[in-house]
Amino acid sequence: MVLTVIIKQNPFTENTASSNRILSILENLQRTGTRVELIVYGFPRTKLSKFSGCTHGIAFRYKRINAISGLRLKLYHYFGDLYDFIFIRRWALKSIDIETKIIWLDGSIFTLLFLKWSKFKKVGKFFHADYSEYTDLYRLGRSNKLQKILDSFKHILTVRVALNYCDSLSIMTRTLINDFLKINERINYVHLPMTVDFSRFRQIEDACDHDMHKPYLAFVGVMNDSKEGVDYLIKAFAEVVKKFVDLKLLLVGGDNIDSRKHKDLIWSLGLENKVIQSGLVNREAIPSLMFNAKGLVLPRPASRQAQGGFPTKLGEYLASSRPVVATRVGEIPEYLQDSVSVFFAEPNSVSSLRDAILRLLDDTTFSEKVGSRGRDIAWRQFNGEKQAIKLMQHWDRLP
């Protein structure tokens, strides 16, 4: 079978939750014998060396290899999807392999309009989309009026186009499935929980490329408070380090809306020499970074996003076999058990997060067992190879 994926973000260069999810699925689909063709139409963050090629067994084709910045980037952020539909649609159509059976869309305005008006609906090809969050999530949280209008437009397209025209959906959580079924009870879906590519964790060298010394705790993700709870983690660590004076905290992720506040918080708590903000790290270095940590922390606060979604980083945390501290949000407790496969903390609580971290650190032997059991859970529930087979079986049932 031939699968063509039309996507804005380049999953080979972007270290985001959505990019990691789709790449883990595509790589494992490729290993099952599916021929994967990747079409990337968005601008890259940095200049790329070529327009087409093959990596990880996946053939790719880029429309753009030069990055943009300044006013052009800002305008593209607002109007890029519509611009792409007008000027890029024909290129995307011509790039699709004639033998393609499944066309995977990324859920942008570009691909939703592509879905509605594409000729391929008439020639025996099936459209698929993957959803891991509420479709109106960002629309409700916007303060910028223009962005709010554009996000509302995308939400309407998703509800009225994607859920009616897509032949197949993969949905990350049962909460989201129930929400989608309320909109359209006839959608053809498969429950596809968060996926982990375990091949990334099979050969991890005991080395760390960062300018710091062990022992350390690590957080890998977006430097955001409302989504990730990084401020809770910094405050909890300030209490933990009073007992474990040699411990450090490594924050891995690019600057975000709350990064300036984090710097101020670190300074006010006297943690300048204890908290390391590494910035973005190459995707290939993440497994080693996790493996070398004393423990990994997921301080996600309670929110609508946490209720409907599922953090991709949690699966990678568990796959590394390191002990994990996580807050009890969303569907995480359906998979993990406190002091068995994870150390749970209550969300939005510095003291509970502190206590969970201390439990991890107080007994290293016990924590190693918790980390090992966590990895076993991830292997059974989030294994990318098993998820790829499940998705293939779902597609085989399409009429």
Secondary structure, DSSP 8 states (H G I E B T S, - for coil): -EEEEEESS-TTT--SHHHHHHHHHHHHHHHTT-EEEEEE-S--SS--S-SEEEETTEEEEES--S---HHHHHHHHHHHHHHHHHHHHHHHHHHS-TTEEEEEE--SHHHHHHHHH-GGGGTT-EEEEEE-S-TTHHHHH--SHHHHHHHHHHHHHIIIIIHHH-SEEEES-HHHHHHHHHH-TT--EEE----B-GGGGSS--S---SS--S-EEEEES---HHHH-HHHHHHHHHHHTTTSTT-EEEEES---TTHHHHHHHHHHTT-TTTEEEEE---GGGHHHHHHTSSEEEE---S-HHHHH---HHHHHHHHTT--EEEE--TTGGGT--BTTTBEEE-TT-HHHHHHHHHHHHH-HHHHHHHHHHHHHHHHHHSBHHHHHHHHHHHHHT--
